[in-house]
C-alpha cells in the first residue's frame, strides 16, 4: 500500500510538472512534493517525498493538515489565504468509519489538492469523484480549477 501511494503521488507530480508552459503556467521551479497521510486522532501516519521538495514544502504539508484539523474543515482550502501563506492542499475524508487526511505541498496549491484527492482515492479504492463528493458533503472547499472545462486538472 505504501509503495502504491508513493507511485500515485510520483506519477501525478511528474505528469503535472511535465505539462508544457503554455498549458501549465508557473514562474517557480518545482523540484518535488512533500506528502503527509494520517488518520486523525491516532498515531497512524505516513510521510514521504517525491523528488527534492523544499524545506518550505515540508513545513506547509504539516501546516495545511494542522490548520484544517484545528478548524475541523474537510479542506485546507476553506481557510486558504495566500497573502498569509495559507494554501489549499489538504483534504480529509471518511469512508466506512475510517477517516484519513492527505496533505501535499511543493506544487501550486490547486495541484497539491489534486494530488491529495488522488492519494485518498487510491487509499480508499474509491473513484476520485466519490472522494470529491465526500469532501463537498463535509463542506470542504475544492479548488475551482477542478471543474473548469479546459483546465489541465
Beta strands, then each sheet from edge to edge (+ up, - down):
strand 1: 32-38
strand 2: 45-51
strand 3: 90-95
strand 4: 98-105
sheet 1: 2+ 1- 4+ 3-
end
